[in-house]
Amino acid sequence: MRVVGVGFYIAGAIILGVLGGRWLDSKLNSEPFLTVAGLILGIIVAFYGVYNILKPFMGDQNNKGKKEDS
């Protein structure tokens, strides 16, 4: 069920970043700079969040092929 929400998380992070940037642009009269900054920030947050959501499903790749200590 956790994986199903990944798409919504990506869309939400990007949309909130863009909307926040547009709102700041309208207040500061700086179009389109803060909208683009919000988009970039939303993409970064989306990728970081997806990585954290999917990390348990990726397994432990660092210890693959190594013997466990007894």
N, C-alpha and C positions, 0 to 999 in steps of 0.2 A: 504493500500500500504506500510505502514511503516513496518508491520510485515514481508512482503515478503523479505525485505532486511536484516533480522536478520541473515540468513544463510550465506549470502555474507559477512556480517560484521564479523561473527565468523571466517570464513575461511580466510578473509583478515588479521585480527589481528594475527592469528596464523602463517600464511605463512610469513607475514612481520617480525614477531619475530624470526622465524627460519632462514630466509634468512639474517637478520641482524646479528644474532649470528654466522652463518656460515662465513659471510664476516669478522667479527671481529676475528673469529678463524683463518682464513687464514692470516690475517695481523699480529696477535700476536702469531701464532703457538701454540695455546692452545686447540686444538681439544680434545674432544667434549664439553668442559665445557661451553663455551659461546653459543654454539648451544642449549644446554639444558636450559641454563638460558634464552635465547631468546624464547624458547618454553614455558617455565613457565610464563614469562612476557606476551607473546601473549595470553595465556589462561586467565590470570588475567585480562588483558585489554578487552578481548572478553566478559567475564562474567560481568564485570562492565558496559561495553557499552550496552550489552543486557538488563541488569537490568534497565538502564536509558531509553532505548528505550521502554521497555514494562511497565514501571512504570505507565504511564497514563491509560493503559488498565487494570491494576490490581485493580483500584479503591482505595478508602480510607479505608483501613482495620482497622486503629487505632480507628476510631470513630464509627465503626459498633456496633450497639446495644446500643449506648449512645444517650440520648436525646439531641437535640440541644437547646441551650439557646435562650430565646426569647428576 
